[in-house]
């Protein structure tokens, strides 16, 4: 069995990594999970506190699209952490790939402490 994974890499504005991570950990990731999104791993890079990764898993491209449409249009996101997150992002890259479910599970819970 395979899963689609979406890997988001963020280049944050200088000096914002610690606060970005706090917002992700305390507000955004719990919100993702309340909306049924599978956050596999997230956190600051070991080489640079202003580099960040977010990995989410999906059953299919349709599931990815439908989940994200519902989440990003929700009042919870728009009235919640959206602006605090977006204002700290300088650039972002997104890649979607397929991995065996066991590989996705092996990535689960990886998070670098702030």
C-alpha positions in Angstrom: 0.0 0.0 0.0 1.3 3.5 -0.8 0.4 7.0 0.3 0.9 10.3 -1.3 3.1 12.7 0.6 3.2 16.4 0.2 6.5 17.9 1.4 6.5 21.7 2.0 9.8 23.5 2.4 9.7 27.0 3.8 12.4 29.6 3.8 11.3 31.9 6.6 12.0 35.5 7.1 15.2 36.0 9.1 14.8 35.5 12.8 11.2 34.2 12.6 11.8 30.4 12.8 11.3 30.0 16.6 7.9 31.8 16.6 6.8 30.1 13.4 7.5 26.7 15.0 5.6 27.7 18.1 2.6 28.7 16.0 2.8 25.5 14.0 3.1 23.3 17.2 0.5 25.0 19.3 -2.1 26.2 16.8 -1.7 25.2 13.2 -0.8 21.4 13.4 -3.6 20.8 16.0 -6.0 22.7 13.7 -4.9 20.5 10.7 -5.5 17.4 12.7 -9.0 18.6 13.9 -9.8 19.0 10.2 -8.8 15.4 9.5 -5.5 16.2 7.8 -2.6 13.7 8.4 0.4 15.7 9.5 3.3 13.2 9.3 6.2 15.4 10.4 7.2 19.0 10.8 9.9 21.2 12.3 12.9 23.5 11.9 15.9 22.3 9.9 18.9 21.3 11.9 21.1 23.5 9.6 19.1 26.7 9.9 16.3 27.7 12.3 14.7 29.8 9.5 14.2 26.8 7.2 11.2 24.6 7.9 9.5 21.4 6.7 5.9 20.2 6.8 5.0 16.7 5.6 1.4 15.7 5.1 0.0 12.4 3.8 -3.1 11.7 1.6 -4.8 8.8 0.0 -4.9 10.3 -3.5 -4.5 13.6 -5.4 -8.3 14.1 -5.1 -8.0 13.6 -1.3 -5.2 16.2 -1.2 -7.1 18.7 -3.2 -10.4 18.2 -1.4 -8.8 18.3 2.1 -6.8 21.4 1.3 -9.7 23.2 -0.3 -11.8 22.6 2.8 -9.1 23.5 5.3 -7.8 26.6 3.6 -11.3 28.0 3.0 -12.4 27.3 6.6 -13.0 30.1 9.1 -10.8 28.3 11.5 -7.8 28.8 9.2 -8.7 32.2 7.8 -9.5 33.7 11.2 -6.9 31.6 13.0 -3.2 31.2 12.3 -3.2 32.1 8.6 -1.8 35.6 8.8 0.8 34.8 11.5 2.1 32.0 9.3 1.9 33.6 5.9 3.6 36.8 7.1 6.7 34.8 8.2 7.2 32.9 4.9 9.7 34.3 2.5 9.5 31.5 0.0 8.1 28.0 -0.3 8.5 24.8 -2.4 6.0 22.0 -2.6 6.6 18.4 -3.9 4.1 15.6 -4.0 5.4 12.0 -4.3 4.3 8.5 -3.5 5.9 6.4 -0.7 5.1 3.0 0.8 2.8 3.4 3.8 5.6 1.9 6.0 8.0 4.6 4.9 5.4 7.3 5.7 4.9 5.7 9.2 8.7 5.8 9.7 8.7 9.5 9.2 5.8 10.1 11.7 6.5 12.3 14.6 9.9 13.6 13.5 10.0 17.1 14.9 13.0 19.2 15.8 12.6 21.0 19.1 12.5 24.8 19.1 
